[in-house]
Amino acid sequence: MQPRTKKPIRCDFQGGVVFFVVLAVLWALTDSAAYASTRDQVKERGHLLCGVSTGMPGFSSVDGKGNWSGLDVDICRAVAAAVLGDKNKVEFVPLLPTERVTALLGEDVDILARNYTWSLRRDTSLNLNVVALTFLDFQGFLVAKSKDVKSLQDMDDFSVCFLYDSTSAEQLQDFFTGKKKTYKEVVAQTPDQIIADFESGRCEVVTGGRAQLQGIRSKLKDPGETEFLSEVLGAVPLGPAVREGDDLWFDIVKWSFFAMVKAEELG
């Protein structure tokens, strides 16, 4: 008798996605008598409220027809699929940096998926929890080629643009501590405002996460006339946040994202 030959196990992408989405749906529908959670509010409302940026290519941006795309957008759609069985049952709520935490804590959104930086200060001082690390970025610097500089060490008495309430300002200050360098901060509420300030000459350098800067660079009138400096400062860990104290909702959002990761592995 010939020995049996084992066939290799194969897992196609669609089957893997269905499997993990089903698990997420089962978890989301599991009854919890402890308290009324965000999940219950979402199910009663019939759609998910997802707080996103006002426009950050690669993370959350909208086209002329009102279609949203990006990593943060996909996370919210995965949660909607798990809780409501339909990834399209999402209302995207564009938020400025000054609005994002207030909107989440005030229950104007169910998830803050707005390229939000996970830091010690935010984790310990605000009543919210970052669900998972979804993107690890590093702070970089974008300048015009006409400045003919390759390093921040080559610059002095310059102006730098960054988004309001970002960790970029803290890391920049730490970098220049003890160095005899002076610079002016130009704070913006949106990436589009940064673009306007940079192109008008209000700032000579733009700083932020490198992925964020790539998105800003892509929207400049002449991106080929800009370049990245050699410095890369501290890590910029990004992830979606939910309100503190709702463990069921925390787990639903977390495992919906993990299902996305597993689907990528199977794909």
ZIFEN-V678280 format. One line per field, one symbol per residue. ss: DSSP state (A for helix, B for strand, O for the rest). burial: # if it has 16 or more other ideal C-beta (glycine too) atoms within 10 Angstrom, else .. A space follows every 10 residues. Layout:
ss->???
burial->???
This chain:
ss->OOOOOOOOOO OOAAAAAAAA AAAAAAAAAO OOOOOOOAAA AAAAAOOBBB BBOOOBOOOB BBOOOOOBBO AAAAAAAAAA AAAAOOOOOB BBBBOOOOOA AAAAAOOOOO BBOOOOBOOA AAAAAOOBBB OOOOBBBBBB BBBBAAAOOO OAAAOOOBBB BBBOOOOAAA AAAAAAOOOO OOBBBBBBOO AAAAAAAAAA OOOOBBBBBA AAAAAAAAOO OOAAABBBOO OOOOBBBBOO BBBOOOAAAA AAAAAAAAAA AAAAAAO
burial->.......... .....##..# #.###.##.. ......###. .#....#### ########## ##.....#.# ########## ####..#.## .######.## #.###...## #########. .#.....### ##.#..#.## ####....#. .#..#..#.# ###.#####. ##..#..... ..#..###.# #.###.##.. ..######## #######..# .....##.#. ..#.###### ###..#.### ########## .##....
